[in-house]
Amino acid sequence: KIELGGSSKTSIADALNTALAEAAKSSQHLEWFEVVDTRGHIENGAVGHYQVTLKVGFRIANS
């Protein structure tokens, strides 16, 4: 299990997908994720960007 973060100016879903895409570049066999924190940054009274922290589980190769 690894923990990582992602951010996006568009949406929480995009922040999540960005984090998973980055994790997939260096980790194999990703199996599941759990969102452990959701937050954001406020700019001029509106959402500036979304941030998520997630735990990602993976299986060991050949198991």
PQR file of N, CA, C, O and H, with PARSE charges and radii, in Angstrom:
ATOM      1  N   LYS A   1       0.850  -1.162   0.000 -0.4000 1.5000
ATOM      2  CA  LYS A   1       0.000   0.000   0.000 -0.0000 2.0000
ATOM      3  C   LYS A   1       0.899   1.230   0.000  0.5500 1.7000
ATOM      4  O   LYS A   1       1.866   1.307   0.758 -0.5500 1.4000
ATOM      5  N   ILE A   2       0.567   2.190  -0.861 -0.4000 1.5000
ATOM      6  CA  ILE A   2       1.300   3.455  -0.902 -0.0000 2.0000
ATOM      7  C   ILE A   2       0.310   4.601  -0.716  0.5500 1.7000
ATOM      8  O   ILE A   2      -0.881   4.446  -0.985 -0.5500 1.4000
ATOM      9  H   ILE A   2      -0.219   2.127  -1.477  0.4000 1.0000
ATOM     10  N   GLU A   3       0.790   5.723  -0.266 -0.4000 1.5000
ATOM     11  CA  GLU A   3      -0.067   6.892  -0.104 -0.0000 2.0000
ATOM     12  C   GLU A   3       0.472   7.995  -0.997  0.5500 1.7000
ATOM     13  O   GLU A   3       1.679   8.231  -1.049 -0.5500 1.4000
ATOM     14  H   GLU A   3       1.757   5.850  -0.047  0.4000 1.0000
ATOM     15  N   LEU A   4      -0.424   8.664  -1.693 -0.4000 1.5000
ATOM     16  CA  LEU A   4      -0.001   9.731  -2.591 -0.0000 2.0000
ATOM     17  C   LEU A   4      -1.072  10.787  -2.717  0.5500 1.7000
ATOM     18  O   LEU A   4      -2.198  10.601  -2.255 -0.5500 1.4000
ATOM     19  H   LEU A   4      -1.404   8.473  -1.650  0.4000 1.0000
ATOM     20  N   GLY A   5      -0.726  11.882  -3.333 -0.4000 1.5000
ATOM     21  CA  GLY A   5      -1.655  12.984  -3.497 -0.0000 2.0000
ATOM     22  C   GLY A   5      -1.770  13.397  -4.945  0.5500 1.7000
ATOM     23  O   GLY A   5      -0.882  13.144  -5.759 -0.5500 1.4000
ATOM     24  H   GLY A   5       0.189  12.033  -3.708  0.4000 1.0000
ATOM     25  N   GLY A   6      -2.879  14.037  -5.245 -0.4000 1.5000
ATOM     26  CA  GLY A   6      -3.108  14.561  -6.588 -0.0000 2.0000
ATOM     27  C   GLY A   6      -3.870  15.867  -6.499  0.5500 1.7000
ATOM     28  O   GLY A   6      -4.557  16.121  -5.510 -0.5500 1.4000
ATOM     29  H   GLY A   6      -3.600  14.242  -4.583  0.4000 1.0000
ATOM     30  N   SER A   7      -3.755  16.689  -7.516 -0.4000 1.5000
ATOM     31  CA  SER A   7      -4.486  17.955  -7.535 -0.0000 2.0000
ATOM     32  C   SER A   7      -4.948  18.278  -8.950  0.5500 1.7000
ATOM     33  O   SER A   7      -4.398  17.788  -9.936 -0.5500 1.4000
ATOM     34  H   SER A   7      -3.197  16.482  -8.320  0.4000 1.0000
ATOM     35  N   SER A   8      -5.968  19.113  -9.016 -0.4000 1.5000
ATOM     36  CA  SER A   8      -6.525  19.512 -10.303 -0.0000 2.0000
ATOM     37  C   SER A   8      -7.285  20.815 -10.140  0.5500 1.7000
ATOM     38  O   SER A   8      -7.876  21.075  -9.092 -0.5500 1.4000
ATOM     39  H   SER A   8      -6.415  19.512  -8.215  0.4000 1.0000
ATOM     40  N   LYS A   9      -7.265  21.624 -11.173 -0.4000 1.5000
ATOM     41  CA  LYS A   9      -8.082  22.831 -11.180 -0.0000 2.0000
ATOM     42  C   LYS A   9      -9.502  22.529 -11.638  0.5500 1.7000
ATOM     43  O   LYS A   9     -10.392  23.369 -11.504 -0.5500 1.4000
ATOM     44  H   LYS A   9      -6.784  21.413 -12.024  0.4000 1.0000
ATOM     45  N   THR A  10      -9.717  21.328 -12.178 -0.4000 1.5000
ATOM     46  CA  THR A  10     -11.004  20.969 -12.780 -0.0000 2.0000
ATOM     47  C   THR A  10     -11.983  20.313 -11.818  0.5500 1.7000
ATOM     48  O   THR A  10     -13.113  20.779 -11.672 -0.5500 1.4000
ATOM     49  H   THR A  10      -8.994  20.645 -12.286  0.4000 1.0000
ATOM     50  N   SER A  11     -11.554  19.212 -11.144 -0.4000 1.5000
ATOM     51  CA  SER A  11     -12.488  18.453 -10.306 -0.0000 2.0000
ATOM     52  C   SER A  11     -11.738  17.499  -9.375  0.5500 1.7000
ATOM     53  O   SER A  11     -10.544  17.249  -9.539 -0.5500 1.4000
ATOM     54  H   SER A  11     -10.636  18.833 -11.262  0.4000 1.0000
ATOM     55  N   ILE A  12     -12.468  16.981  -8.403 -0.4000 1.5000
ATOM     56  CA  ILE A  12     -11.914  15.965  -7.511 -0.0000 2.0000
ATOM     57  C   ILE A  12     -11.584  14.711  -8.316  0.5500 1.7000
ATOM     58  O   ILE A  12     -10.531  14.105  -8.117 -0.5500 1.4000
ATOM     59  H   ILE A  12     -13.438  17.184  -8.270  0.4000 1.0000
ATOM     60  N   ALA A  13     -12.477  14.321  -9.221 -0.4000 1.5000
ATOM     61  CA  ALA A  13     -12.237  13.133 -10.047 -0.0000 2.0000
ATOM     62  C   ALA A  13     -10.968  13.287 -10.880  0.5500 1.7000
ATOM     63  O   ALA A  13     -10.201  12.334 -11.019 -0.5500 1.4000
ATOM     64  H   ALA A  13     -13.333  14.813  -9.382  0.4000 1.0000
ATOM     65  N   ASP A  14     -10.742  14.452 -11.421 -0.4000 1.5000
ATOM     66  CA  ASP A  14      -9.535  14.687 -12.212 -0.0000 2.0000
ATOM     67  C   ASP A  14      -8.290  14.636 -11.324  0.5500 1.7000
ATOM     68  O   ASP A  14      -7.253  14.128 -11.751 -0.5500 1.4000
ATOM     69  H   ASP A  14     -11.365  15.226 -11.308  0.4000 1.0000
ATOM     70  N   ALA A  15      -8.377  15.149 -10.108 -0.4000 1.5000
ATOM     71  CA  ALA A  15      -7.251  15.076  -9.173 -0.0000 2.0000
ATOM     72  C   ALA A  15      -6.923  13.621  -8.863  0.5500 1.7000
ATOM     73  O   ALA A  15      -5.753  13.241  -8.802 -0.5500 1.4000
ATOM     74  H   ALA A  15      -9.219  15.562  -9.762  0.4000 1.0000
ATOM     75  N   LEU A  16      -7.947  12.818  -8.671 -0.4000 1.5000
ATOM     76  CA  LEU A  16      -7.773  11.392  -8.405 -0.0000 2.0000
ATOM     77  C   LEU A  16      -7.129  10.684  -9.592  0.5500 1.7000
ATOM     78  O   LEU A  16      -6.179   9.920  -9.424 -0.5500 1.4000
ATOM     79  H   LEU A  16      -8.897  13.126  -8.721  0.4000 1.0000
ATOM     80  N   ASN A  17      -7.645  10.937 -10.784 -0.4000 1.5000
ATOM     81  CA  ASN A  17      -7.105  10.312 -11.992 -0.0000 2.0000
ATOM     82  C   ASN A  17      -5.665  10.743 -12.268  0.5500 1.7000
ATOM     83  O   ASN A  17      -4.859   9.944 -12.746 -0.5500 1.4000
ATOM     84  H   ASN A  17      -8.417  11.558 -10.921  0.4000 1.0000
ATOM     85  N   THR A  18      -5.345  11.982 -11.973 -0.4000 1.5000
ATOM     86  CA  THR A  18      -3.977  12.468 -12.146 -0.0000 2.0000
ATOM     87  C   THR A  18      -3.024  11.718 -11.211  0.5500 1.7000
ATOM     88  O   THR A  18      -1.946  11.294 -11.628 -0.5500 1.4000
ATOM     89  H   THR A  18      -6.000  12.631 -11.585  0.4000 1.0000
ATOM     90  N   ALA A  19      -3.420  11.558  -9.955 -0.4000 1.5000
ATOM     91  CA  ALA A  19      -2.588  10.839  -8.997 -0.0000 2.0000
ATOM     92  C   ALA A  19      -2.394   9.386  -9.419  0.5500 1.7000
ATOM     93  O   ALA A  19      -1.279   8.870  -9.352 -0.5500 1.4000
ATOM     94  H   ALA A  19      -4.296  11.902  -9.616  0.4000 1.0000
ATOM     95  N   LEU A  20      -3.465   8.722  -9.853 -0.4000 1.5000
ATOM     96  CA  LEU A  20      -3.365   7.320 -10.265 -0.0000 2.0000
ATOM     97  C   LEU A  20      -2.510   7.163 -11.521  0.5500 1.7000
ATOM     98  O   LEU A  20      -1.746   6.205 -11.635 -0.5500 1.4000
ATOM     99  H   LEU A  20      -4.371   9.141  -9.907  0.4000 1.0000
ATOM    100  N   ALA A  21      -2.635   8.094 -12.458 -0.4000 1.5000
ATOM    101  CA  ALA A  21      -1.825   8.028 -13.677 -0.0000 2.0000
ATOM    102  C   ALA A  21      -0.344   8.175 -13.354  0.5500 1.7000
ATOM    103  O   ALA A  21       0.490   7.487 -13.943 -0.5500 1.4000
ATOM    104  H   ALA A  21      -3.256   8.873 -12.365  0.4000 1.0000
ATOM    105  N   GLU A  22      -0.015   9.058 -12.432 -0.4000 1.5000
ATOM    106  CA  GLU A  22       1.385   9.225 -12.033 -0.0000 2.0000
ATOM    107  C   GLU A  22       1.893   7.980 -11.313  0.5500 1.7000
ATOM    108  O   GLU A  22       3.023   7.549 -11.542 -0.5500 1.4000
ATOM    109  H   GLU A  22      -0.692   9.617 -11.954  0.4000 1.0000
ATOM    110  N   ALA A  23       1.070   7.401 -10.447 -0.4000 1.5000
ATOM    111  CA  ALA A  23       1.469   6.185  -9.727 -0.0000 2.0000
ATOM    112  C   ALA A  23       1.709   5.034 -10.700  0.5500 1.7000
ATOM    113  O   ALA A  23       2.624   4.235 -10.504 -0.5500 1.4000
ATOM    114  H   ALA A  23       0.152   7.751 -10.261  0.4000 1.0000
ATOM    115  N   ALA A  24       0.900   4.948 -11.737 -0.4000 1.5000
ATOM    116  CA  ALA A  24       1.019   3.860 -12.711 -0.0000 2.0000
ATOM    117  C   ALA A  24       2.316   3.948 -13.521  0.5500 1.7000
ATOM    118  O   ALA A  24       2.748   2.952 -14.102 -0.5500 1.4000
ATOM    119  H   ALA A  24       0.156   5.598 -11.896  0.4000 1.0000
ATOM    120  N   LYS A  25       2.929   5.115 -13.563 -0.4000 1.5000
ATOM    121  CA  LYS A  25       4.193   5.264 -14.291 -0.0000 2.0000
ATOM    122  C   LYS A  25       5.340   4.534 -13.599  0.5500 1.7000
ATOM    123  O   LYS A  25       6.284   4.097 -14.257 -0.5500 1.4000
ATOM    124  H   LYS A  25       2.577   5.924 -13.092  0.4000 1.0000
ATOM    125  N   SER A  26       5.264   4.398 -12.270 -0.4000 1.5000
ATOM    126  CA  SER A  26       6.378   3.782 -11.550 -0.0000 2.0000
ATOM    127  C   SER A  26       5.986   2.540 -10.744  0.5500 1.7000
ATOM    128  O   SER A  26       6.863   1.853 -10.219 -0.5500 1.4000
ATOM    129  H   SER A  26       4.497   4.752 -11.736  0.4000 1.0000
ATOM    130  N   SER A  27       4.704   2.241 -10.636 -0.4000 1.5000
ATOM    131  CA  SER A  27       4.252   1.061  -9.893 -0.0000 2.0000
ATOM    132  C   SER A  27       3.384   0.198 -10.794  0.5500 1.7000
ATOM    133  O   SER A  27       2.607   0.709 -11.601 -0.5500 1.4000
ATOM    134  H   SER A  27       3.992   2.798 -11.062  0.4000 1.0000
ATOM    135  N   GLN A  28       3.523  -1.106 -10.651 -0.4000 1.5000
ATOM    136  CA  GLN A  28       2.743  -2.036 -11.464 -0.0000 2.0000
ATOM    137  C   GLN A  28       1.684  -2.717 -10.603  0.5500 1.7000
ATOM    138  O   GLN A  28       1.762  -2.711  -9.374 -0.5500 1.4000
ATOM    139  H   GLN A  28       4.154  -1.521  -9.996  0.4000 1.0000
ATOM    140  N   HIS A  29       0.709  -3.292 -11.262 -0.4000 1.5000
ATOM    141  CA  HIS A  29      -0.323  -4.118 -10.625 -0.0000 2.0000
ATOM    142  C   HIS A  29      -1.164  -3.345  -9.607  0.5500 1.7000
ATOM    143  O   HIS A  29      -1.533  -3.889  -8.566 -0.5500 1.4000
ATOM    144  H   HIS A  29       0.645  -3.296 -12.260  0.4000 1.0000
ATOM    145  N   LEU A  30      -1.466  -2.084  -9.902 -0.4000 1.5000
ATOM    146  CA  LEU A  30      -2.333  -1.314  -9.020 -0.0000 2.0000
ATOM    147  C   LEU A  30      -3.713  -1.969  -9.011  0.5500 1.7000
ATOM    148  O   LEU A  30      -4.243  -2.313 -10.067 -0.5500 1.4000
ATOM    149  H   LEU A  30      -1.166  -1.641 -10.747  0.4000 1.0000
ATOM    150  N   GLU A  31      -4.295  -2.141  -7.825 -0.4000 1.5000
ATOM    151  CA  GLU A  31      -5.544  -2.888  -7.695 -0.0000 2.0000
ATOM    152  C   GLU A  31      -6.702  -2.074  -7.144  0.5500 1.7000
ATOM    153  O   GLU A  31      -7.832  -2.256  -7.597 -0.5500 1.4000
ATOM    154  H   GLU A  31      -3.864  -1.861  -6.967  0.4000 1.0000
ATOM    155  N   TRP A  32      -6.473  -1.196  -6.199 -0.4000 1.5000
ATOM    156  CA  TRP A  32      -7.568  -0.474  -5.549 -0.0000 2.0000
ATOM    157  C   TRP A  32      -7.055   0.859  -5.001  0.5500 1.7000
ATOM    158  O   TRP A  32      -5.848   1.082  -4.909 -0.5500 1.4000
ATOM    159  H   TRP A  32      -5.555  -1.048  -5.832  0.4000 1.0000
ATOM    160  N   PHE A  33      -7.995   1.742  -4.637 -0.4000 1.5000
ATOM    161  CA  PHE A  33      -7.621   2.993  -3.985 -0.0000 2.0000
ATOM    162  C   PHE A  33      -8.665   3.352  -2.939  0.5500 1.7000
ATOM    163  O   PHE A  33      -9.814   2.916  -2.998 -0.5500 1.4000
ATOM    164  H   PHE A  33      -8.975   1.561  -4.711  0.4000 1.0000
ATOM    165  N   GLU A  34      -8.232   4.157  -1.985 -0.4000 1.5000
ATOM    166  CA  GLU A  34      -9.104   4.666  -0.934 -0.0000 2.0000
ATOM    167  C   GLU A  34      -8.788   6.148  -0.766  0.5500 1.7000
ATOM    168  O   GLU A  34      -7.636   6.508  -0.521 -0.5500 1.4000
ATOM    169  H   GLU A  34      -7.299   4.511  -1.937  0.4000 1.0000
ATOM    170  N   VAL A  35      -9.784   7.002  -0.893 -0.4000 1.5000
ATOM    171  CA  VAL A  35      -9.582   8.432  -0.677 -0.0000 2.0000
ATOM    172  C   VAL A  35      -9.586   8.668   0.835  0.5500 1.7000
ATOM    173  O   VAL A  35     -10.571   8.373   1.512 -0.5500 1.4000
ATOM    174  H   VAL A  35     -10.719   6.709  -1.092  0.4000 1.0000
ATOM    175  N   VAL A  36      -8.482   9.198   1.358 -0.4000 1.5000
ATOM    176  CA  VAL A  36      -8.373   9.420   2.794 -0.0000 2.0000
ATOM    177  C   VAL A  36      -8.518  10.893   3.180  0.5500 1.7000
ATOM    178  O   VAL A  36      -8.732  11.216   4.348 -0.5500 1.4000
ATOM    179  H   VAL A  36      -7.682   9.437   0.808  0.4000 1.0000
ATOM    180  N   ASP A  37      -8.402  11.781   2.196 -0.4000 1.5000
ATOM    181  CA  ASP A  37      -8.541  13.200   2.489 -0.0000 2.0000
ATOM    182  C   ASP A  37      -8.907  13.948   1.212  0.5500 1.7000
ATOM    183  O   ASP A  37      -8.376  13.677   0.135 -0.5500 1.4000
ATOM    184  H   ASP A  37      -8.229  11.519   1.247  0.4000 1.0000
ATOM    185  N   THR A  38      -9.818  14.884   1.360 -0.4000 1.5000
ATOM    186  CA  THR A  38     -10.193  15.745   0.244 -0.0000 2.0000
ATOM    187  C   THR A  38     -10.145  17.182   0.751  0.5500 1.7000
ATOM    188  O   THR A  38     -10.704  17.495   1.802 -0.5500 1.4000
ATOM    189  H   THR A  38     -10.250  15.104   2.235  0.4000 1.0000
ATOM    190  N   ARG A  39      -9.488  18.032   0.015 -0.4000 1.5000
ATOM    191  CA  ARG A  39      -9.394  19.430   0.409 -0.0000 2.0000
ATOM    192  C   ARG A  39      -9.194  20.273  -0.850  0.5500 1.7000
ATOM    193  O   ARG A  39      -9.170  19.743  -1.960 -0.5500 1.4000
ATOM    194  H   ARG A  39      -9.034  17.777  -0.838  0.4000 1.0000
ATOM    195  N   GLY A  40      -9.055  21.552  -0.676 -0.4000 1.5000
ATOM    196  CA  GLY A  40      -8.848  22.410  -1.836 -0.0000 2.0000
ATOM    197  C   GLY A  40      -8.277  23.753  -1.445  0.5500 1.7000
ATOM    198  O   GLY A  40      -8.056  24.053  -0.272 -0.5500 1.4000
ATOM    199  H   GLY A  40      -9.075  21.983   0.226  0.4000 1.0000
ATOM    200  N   HIS A  41      -8.051  24.537  -2.454 -0.4000 1.5000
ATOM    201  CA  HIS A  41      -7.483  25.867  -2.297 -0.0000 2.0000
ATOM    202  C   HIS A  41      -8.510  26.871  -2.799  0.5500 1.7000
ATOM    203  O   HIS A  41      -9.108  26.676  -3.857 -0.5500 1.4000
ATOM    204  H   HIS A  41      -8.231  24.293  -3.407  0.4000 1.0000
ATOM    205  N   ILE A  42      -8.712  27.929  -2.053 -0.4000 1.5000
ATOM    206  CA  ILE A  42      -9.698  28.944  -2.417 -0.0000 2.0000
ATOM    207  C   ILE A  42      -8.991  30.141  -3.040  0.5500 1.7000
ATOM    208  O   ILE A  42      -8.009  30.654  -2.503 -0.5500 1.4000
ATOM    209  H   ILE A  42      -8.226  28.088  -1.194  0.4000 1.0000
ATOM    210  N   GLU A  43      -9.513  30.574  -4.184 -0.4000 1.5000
ATOM    211  CA  GLU A  43      -9.014  31.767  -4.858 -0.0000 2.0000
ATOM    212  C   GLU A  43     -10.184  32.679  -5.188  0.5500 1.7000
ATOM    213  O   GLU A  43     -11.105  32.276  -5.899 -0.5500 1.4000
ATOM    214  H   GLU A  43     -10.311  30.158  -4.620  0.4000 1.0000
ATOM    215  N   ASN A  44     -10.156  33.891  -4.682 -0.4000 1.5000
ATOM    216  CA  ASN A  44     -11.209  34.878  -4.953 -0.0000 2.0000
ATOM    217  C   ASN A  44     -12.606  34.349  -4.642  0.5500 1.7000
ATOM    218  O   ASN A  44     -13.548  34.583  -5.400 -0.5500 1.4000
ATOM    219  H   ASN A  44      -9.409  34.219  -4.104  0.4000 1.0000
ATOM    220  N   GLY A  45     -12.735  33.639  -3.531 -0.4000 1.5000
ATOM    221  CA  GLY A  45     -14.036  33.157  -3.097 -0.0000 2.0000
ATOM    222  C   GLY A  45     -14.557  31.942  -3.834  0.5500 1.7000
ATOM    223  O   GLY A  45     -15.726  31.588  -3.677 -0.5500 1.4000
ATOM    224  H   GLY A  45     -11.970  33.449  -2.916  0.4000 1.0000
ATOM    225  N   ALA A  46     -13.723  31.290  -4.637 -0.4000 1.5000
ATOM    226  CA  ALA A  46     -14.143  30.099  -5.388 -0.0000 2.0000
ATOM    227  C   ALA A  46     -13.036  29.050  -5.315  0.5500 1.7000
ATOM    228  O   ALA A  46     -11.922  29.337  -4.875 -0.5500 1.4000
ATOM    229  H   ALA A  46     -12.774  31.578  -4.764  0.4000 1.0000
ATOM    230  N   VAL A  47     -13.353  27.850  -5.744 -0.4000 1.5000
ATOM    231  CA  VAL A  47     -12.361  26.774  -5.735 -0.0000 2.0000
ATOM    232  C   VAL A  47     -11.255  27.097  -6.722  0.5500 1.7000
ATOM    233  O   VAL A  47     -11.507  27.283  -7.912 -0.5500 1.4000
ATOM    234  H   VAL A  47     -14.257  27.617  -6.102  0.4000 1.0000
ATOM    235  N   GLY A  48     -10.031  27.162  -6.226 -0.4000 1.5000
ATOM    236  CA  GLY A  48      -8.869  27.381  -7.088 -0.0000 2.0000
ATOM    237  C   GLY A  48      -8.351  26.066  -7.630  0.5500 1.7000
ATOM    238  O   GLY A  48      -8.040  25.945  -8.815 -0.5500 1.4000
ATOM    239  H   GLY A  48      -9.826  27.011  -5.259  0.4000 1.0000
ATOM    240  N   HIS A  49      -8.261  25.087  -6.754 -0.4000 1.5000
ATOM    241  CA  HIS A  49      -7.941  23.729  -7.192 -0.0000 2.0000
ATOM    242  C   HIS A  49      -8.317  22.733  -6.100  0.5500 1.7000
ATOM    243  O   HIS A  49      -8.402  23.071  -4.919 -0.5500 1.4000
ATOM    244  H   HIS A  49      -8.513  25.185  -5.791  0.4000 1.0000
ATOM    245  N   TYR A  50      -8.538  21.506  -6.529 -0.4000 1.5000
ATOM    246  CA  TYR A  50      -8.923  20.414  -5.651 -0.0000 2.0000
ATOM    247  C   TYR A  50      -7.695  19.578  -5.325  0.5500 1.7000
ATOM    248  O   TYR A  50      -6.796  19.431  -6.153 -0.5500 1.4000
ATOM    249  H   TYR A  50      -8.469  21.231  -7.487  0.4000 1.0000
ATOM    250  N   GLN A  51      -7.660  19.030  -4.114 -0.4000 1.5000
ATOM    251  CA  GLN A  51      -6.552  18.174  -3.703 -0.0000 2.0000
ATOM    252  C   GLN A  51      -7.124  16.907  -3.066  0.5500 1.7000
ATOM    253  O   GLN A  51      -8.088  16.975  -2.304 -0.5500 1.4000
ATOM    254  H   GLN A  51      -8.390  19.149  -3.441  0.4000 1.0000
ATOM    255  N   VAL A  52      -6.535  15.766  -3.373 -0.4000 1.5000
ATOM    256  CA  VAL A  52      -6.933  14.506  -2.744 -0.0000 2.0000
ATOM    257  C   VAL A  52      -5.689  13.775  -2.249  0.5500 1.7000
ATOM    258  O   VAL A  52      -4.613  13.878  -2.838 -0.5500 1.4000
ATOM    259  H   VAL A  52      -5.751  15.711  -3.992  0.4000 1.0000
ATOM    260  N   THR A  53      -5.858  13.046  -1.170 -0.4000 1.5000
ATOM    261  CA  THR A  53      -4.835  12.124  -0.691 -0.0000 2.0000
ATOM    262  C   THR A  53      -5.463  10.747  -0.752  0.5500 1.7000
ATOM    263  O   THR A  53      -6.584  10.547  -0.283 -0.5500 1.4000
ATOM    264  H   THR A  53      -6.733  12.963  -0.692  0.4000 1.0000
ATOM    265  N   LEU A  54      -4.744   9.795  -1.329 -0.4000 1.5000
ATOM    266  CA  LEU A  54      -5.291   8.450  -1.426 -0.0000 2.0000
ATOM    267  C   LEU A  54      -4.271   7.399  -1.085  0.5500 1.7000
ATOM    268  O   LEU A  54      -3.064   7.595  -1.228 -0.5500 1.4000
ATOM    269  H   LEU A  54      -3.833   9.957  -1.709  0.4000 1.0000
ATOM    270  N   LYS A  55      -4.790   6.270  -0.627 -0.4000 1.5000
ATOM    271  CA  LYS A  55      -3.984   5.078  -0.426 -0.0000 2.0000
ATOM    272  C   LYS A  55      -4.258   4.183  -1.626  0.5500 1.7000
ATOM    273  O   LYS A  55      -5.408   3.992  -2.020 -0.5500 1.4000
ATOM    274  H   LYS A  55      -5.770   6.111  -0.512  0.4000 1.0000
ATOM    275  N   VAL A  56      -3.207   3.643  -2.195 -0.4000 1.5000
ATOM    276  CA  VAL A  56      -3.331   2.789  -3.372 -0.0000 2.0000
ATOM    277  C   VAL A  56      -2.734   1.429  -3.033  0.5500 1.7000
ATOM    278  O   VAL A  56      -1.599   1.332  -2.566 -0.5500 1.4000
ATOM    279  H   VAL A  56      -2.272   3.798  -1.875  0.4000 1.0000
ATOM    280  N   GLY A  57      -3.508   0.395  -3.274 -0.4000 1.5000
ATOM    281  CA  GLY A  57      -3.029  -0.955  -3.028 -0.0000 2.0000
ATOM    282  C   GLY A  57      -2.605  -1.610  -4.334  0.5500 1.7000
ATOM    283  O   GLY A  57      -3.181  -1.358  -5.392 -0.5500 1.4000
ATOM    284  H   GLY A  57      -4.430   0.474  -3.653  0.4000 1.0000
ATOM    285  N   PHE A  58      -1.594  -2.451  -4.235 -0.4000 1.5000
ATOM    286  CA  PHE A  58      -1.125  -3.161  -5.420 -0.0000 2.0000
ATOM    287  C   PHE A  58      -0.753  -4.578  -5.014  0.5500 1.7000
ATOM    288  O   PHE A  58      -0.489  -4.853  -3.844 -0.5500 1.4000
ATOM    289  H   PHE A  58      -1.126  -2.656  -3.375  0.4000 1.0000
ATOM    290  N   ARG A  59      -0.737  -5.453  -5.970 -0.4000 1.5000
ATOM    291  CA  ARG A  59      -0.343  -6.833  -5.671 -0.0000 2.0000
ATOM    292  C   ARG A  59       1.086  -7.058  -6.149  0.5500 1.7000
ATOM    293  O   ARG A  59       1.565  -6.413  -7.081 -0.5500 1.4000
ATOM    294  H   ARG A  59      -0.952  -5.230  -6.921  0.4000 1.0000
ATOM    295  N   ILE A  60       1.731  -7.972  -5.495 -0.4000 1.5000
ATOM    296  CA  ILE A  60       3.091  -8.344  -5.868 -0.0000 2.0000
ATOM    297  C   ILE A  60       3.015  -9.189  -7.135  0.5500 1.7000
ATOM    298  O   ILE A  60       2.131 -10.036  -7.261 -0.5500 1.4000
ATOM    299  H   ILE A  60       1.342  -8.496  -4.737  0.4000 1.0000
ATOM    300  N   ALA A  61       3.916  -8.970  -8.058 -0.4000 1.5000
ATOM    301  CA  ALA A  61       3.921  -9.728  -9.322 -0.0000 2.0000
ATOM    302  C   ALA A  61       3.953 -11.226  -9.028  0.5500 1.7000
ATOM    303  O   ALA A  61       4.613 -11.681  -8.093 -0.5500 1.4000
ATOM    304  H   ALA A  61       4.634  -8.282  -7.956  0.4000 1.0000
ATOM    305  N   ASN A  62       3.226 -11.974  -9.845 -0.4000 1.5000
ATOM    306  CA  ASN A  62       3.152 -13.441  -9.757 -0.0000 2.0000
ATOM    307  C   ASN A  62       2.527 -13.934  -8.452  0.5500 1.7000
ATOM    308  O   ASN A  62       2.847 -15.028  -7.988 -0.5500 1.4000
ATOM    309  H   ASN A  62       2.690 -11.604 -10.604  0.4000 1.0000
ATOM    310  N   SER A  63       1.641 -13.136  -7.860 -0.4000 1.5000
ATOM    311  CA  SER A  63       0.973 -13.621  -6.654 -0.0000 2.0000
ATOM    312  C   SER A  63      -0.520 -13.572  -6.826  0.5500 1.7000
ATOM    313  O   SER A  63      -1.259 -13.941  -5.913 -0.5500 1.4000
ATOM    314  H   SER A  63       1.382 -12.247  -8.237  0.4000 1.0000
TER
END
